[in-house]
């Protein structure tokens, strides 16, 4: 039921945003899209489905069809959503990283800056997290790999990959430490 309703709403908003030349109309439509996605992300019963991929699909469709001005606004709203709802995003990461890769293809400096801000926010969340969402991890690596191909983004991508490898190494050490502690406890229990 939600999927059908969302399909109708999002198709209408995508059409308004991509075809409108009046800034106040397309920005209002984008903001409505952002607000709706935010409300849907807050519904716990919708987080278990792959429906989240459908939430973000309109941003992906819009970004692939619009100029840099609208694209920049789409990425600003993506940054807001990622910053506000990171813990609520699950399957939606797949589409978020597709949005970033589409943005990189535009080869536009303001769009690239927005993408860097989004990736910085994701990197902060990864650093603060004790677990790594596989979709988030995979998409993050793919996006950094695409960035690495752009000369002006190469160093940023390289640093991001190094930070992620450091996080993985720290996580591995924690897991190894837990295993050693568990083995020590088992040995001590065997003495009794």
N, C-alpha and C positions, 0 to 999 in steps of 0.2 A: 504494500500500500504506500509506504513512504517513498519507495523508489519511483513509483508512477507520479506521485505528487511532485517530487523533486525534479523529475525529468521535465515536466511541464513548466515549472517555475524557472528552472535554470536555462532552458532553451529560450524562453522569452527574454530573460535578462541578458543572455549572451547576444541575442539579436539586437536588443536596444543598445548595448554597450559597443558592439562592433560597428553598427550602422549609424549611430547618432553622431552628428558633428557638433552638437551643442554640449559644451563641457559640463554645464550644470546637470544635464540629463544623464549623461553617461557616468559622471562621478557619483550621482545619487544612486544609480542602478548598481554600480560597483559596491558602494557602501551597504546597500540593501543585501547584496550577495554576501558580503563579509559578515554582516549581522546575523543573517540566516545560518551561515556555516557555523558561526560561534554558538548559536542556540542549539544546533544539531549536535555539535561536539560535546555539549554539556549533558546530553541525554545518555545516561549510562547504558540503557537498553539498546542503543544504536552502535555502541562501541565494539560490540562483539562480532559484528557483521563486516563484510567487505564494502558495506555501504559508504564508508568514509571515502573510498576512492571516488565514488560518485559525487561527494560533497565538493571535492577540489577540481573535478574535471572541467567545470565551467571556466576556472582561472586558466587552465591549460589551453582550452579552446580559444579563449579570448586572446591570450598572449601570442598564440600562433597566427592570429589574424590581424593584429593591430600595429599601429606605429609605435615609435619609442615613447611618445608622451603618455599614451594609455598604458603601454607596457610598464613604464616606470611606476605608475599608480597601482597596477596589478601587483607588482613586487613589493610596494610599500604595504599593501594590505596583507600580502602573504607574510611579510615580516611581522606585522601586528598579530596575525593568527598564530604563527609559530611561537612568538614570544608569550602570548597569552594562554594558549591551549596546548603547549607541548606535551604535557602529561596525558592529555585526552586523545592525542593523535596516535593511531595504530596503523591500520592499512593505508591511511591517507598519505603516509610518507612516500609511498611509491609515486603518487601523482605530484606531490610537492617537489620532489627531485626532478621529475620530468619538466615541471614549470621552470626550474632553475636552468636546466639544460637548454630549453627553448630560449630562455633569456640570453644565455651565453652565445647562442648562434646569431643573435642580433648584432653582436660586436659593437655595443654602444656603451660608452664610459659610464653614464649615470646608471644604466641598468646593471652593469658589472659591479658598481659600488653597492647597489641594493642587494645583489646576490652575495657579495662578500659579507654584508651585514647579517643576512639571513644565516649564512654558514657560520659566522662567528657566534651567533646566538645558539645554533645547534651544537657547535663545539663546546660552548659553556655548559650546555645541558648534558652533553656526553661526559664532560669532565666531572660534573657534580653527581652523576648517576652511578649507582653500584652495579647496575646491569645494563646491558646494551641490547636494544631492540634490533633484531636481525635486519628488518626492513630499513631502519634508520641507518644502521652501519653500512649496509650494502649501497644504499643510495648516496650516502655521504662520500664514500670512496669513489663511486662512479662520477659524481659531480666534481670532486677534486681532480680526478683524472682528466675530465674534459677541460677544466680550468688550466691544467698544466700545459695544455697544448697552445694556450694563448700567451704570447711572450710577456705581456704586461701583468698577467695573473700567475705566471709560473712560480715565483717565489712564494706567493700567498698559498698556492696549492701545495707546494712542497712542505711548507711549515705546517699546514693543516694535516698532511699525511703523517709527518713526524709526531705531532701532538697525539694523533690517534694511536699510532704505534706505541707511544709512551703509555697511554691509557690502557691499552691491551696488555702490555707488559706488567703494569701495576696490578691489573685484575688477575693475571696469571699468578703472580707472586702471592696475592691474597688467597687465591684458591689452593695453591700449593701449601701455603701455611696452614690453611684449614685442614687439609688432608693430613699433614704431619701432626697437627694437634689431635685430630681424631685418632690417628694411629697410636700416639702416645697415651691417650686416654684408654684405648682398648688394651694396650700392653699393661697399664697399671691395673685395670680391672681384672685382667687375667691372673695377676699376682694374688688376688683375693680368692 
